[in-house]
Amino acid sequence: MPNHLFDALFARHQGRSEPFLLLPGGGAIGYAEFLAETSRYAHALTDLGLSPGDRLAVQLEKSPHMLAVYVACLRAGVIFLPLNTAYTPHEASYFLENSGARLMLCDGARQADLKPISARLGARLMALNADGTGDFADHARDRSDGFENVGRGPDDLAAFLYTSGTTGRSKGAMLSHENLLSNAQALTELWQFTAEDVLLHALPIFHTHGLFVATHIALLAGAPMIFLPKFDADEVIDWMPRATSMMGVPTFYTRLLANPRFDRNAAAHMRLFVSGSAPLLEETHLAFEARTGHRILERYGMTETNMNTSNPVAGERRAGTVGLPLPGVELRIMDPETGQEVAPGEIGVIEVRGPNVFSGYWQMPEKTREELREDGFFITGDLGRMAADGYVTIVGRAKDLIITGGFNVYPKEVEQCLDALPGVAESAVIGVPHPDFGEGVVAIVVLTRDATLDPATLMSTAAAQLAAFKRPKRVMVRESLPRNSMGKVQKAALRERYADLFDA
């Protein structure tokens, strides 16, 4: 039966033995071999009782097997819900409960910790390890290599991705087959990907950048991927002579620049370097060009929309900007007070409309109405300006979301963790510029009278409850927090005060 996204991504690859994934150690997986595994996994999902529209939560290390689970979900009509591998069981329980997932796949090492949570929520828990072992793999092993796809149209849901805000609960963005396909088609053409490309893939695949942008573009173009489990600068440099393109977060590029092996010769075979998921410092852009002769292509996207803008491949890649709206995407800068569009060059809230924009937040109709206008424009919450020639610059966020190393950190969650500690009166969590991560998480803490906690103790206590990327890189103990006349903490003043904290 027609299956909108799967047909576009894989129809041309059915039966092909050519390499799809090039693996560390010299191994490779061909298209036909990969699709056979997705068939077995799709059979396993249906045998386990999942029906079209059911949710499958996964907290798996990056591997070809995890990618095959995603494709199996497309084939079976199951909604794919990837979770950051850094989430603690406490954090993962919210997503499992909110989504109503009937099955969760995890690495075997996490199974014991997650079992009480899955049992409480009535979700089956099975293991799938990065090496392809585990009870889910056992269940799928003897299933057929062929699977009749479930019919899915453009508006059917393909995935839930949970996005953090600065207030309230995390929100499940519902992404359709057409949301994902339209964006991949626009980017494949805009970034000029062809079957002659080889994509160096070192991103995680629980995130839109690595899962949807990178993987979908490679499939549409017929370009094989060098599929690395994580970013390691030396390993990436070793693979570059076999690659033509790489997608990364700013941290990738700062770490390459810090490696003495990375020079013009190392990058000589490369056609394109793309950066996103966090702001790329202009100084990084310029230093990279000076070292390699390549100008990094920066783009702008978010969980609810995938990509919205991009600097051009053929044309000016303007440092400090995120380029032009993608073909088919409308972008406007609005005054939040008047609701009117601002003049070119003026700052306002970015709103976007197009086939890439999600359909709403799972089980949050009020939040959906707040952020999706009746005319189809999505209020991003990001502050920016658009030049007269269409180039967009992000200048900040209307909310206090922190993006560190490409991951979103919800300040209120960190503050609640710190505030619950004995001896803490209150806290404020902010993001400030960081040379490696884009932004570093900083906590300003006020202690209760006679408390003697030190920053090291506070950080170690928080570490037990928070994923590593959420933990403050610095804790500053102060007598009070700055407030305005209404008693609201002035985080802008704190960000200004500590802006050069990581300069040294």
Buried (B, 14 or more C-beta within 10 A) or exposed (E): EEBBBBBBBBEEBEEBEEBBBBBEEEEBBBBBBBBBBBBBBBBBBBEBEBEBEBBBBBBBBBBBBBBBBBBBBBBBBBBBBBBBBBBBBEBBBBBBBBBBBBBBBBBBEBBEEBEEBBEEBEBBBBBBBBEBEBBBBEBBEEBEEEBEBBEBEEEBBBBBBBBBBBEEBBBBBBBBBBBBBBBBBBBBBBBBBEEEBBBBBBBBBBBBBBBBBBBBBBBBBBBBBBBBBEBEBEBBBEBBEEBBBBBBBBBBBBBBBEEEEBEEEBBEEBBBBBBBBBBBBEEBBBBBBEBBEBBBBBBBBBBBBBBBBBBBBEEEBBBBBBBBBBEEBBBBBBBEEEEEBBEEEEBBBBBBBBBBBBBBBBEBEEBBEEBBBEEEBBBBBBBBBBEEEEBBBBEEBBBBBBBBBBBBBBBBBBBEBBBEBEBBEBBBBBBBBBBBBBBBBBBBBBBEEEBEBEBEEBBEBBBEBBBEBBBBBBBBBBEEBBEEEEEEBBBEBBBEBBEEBBEE
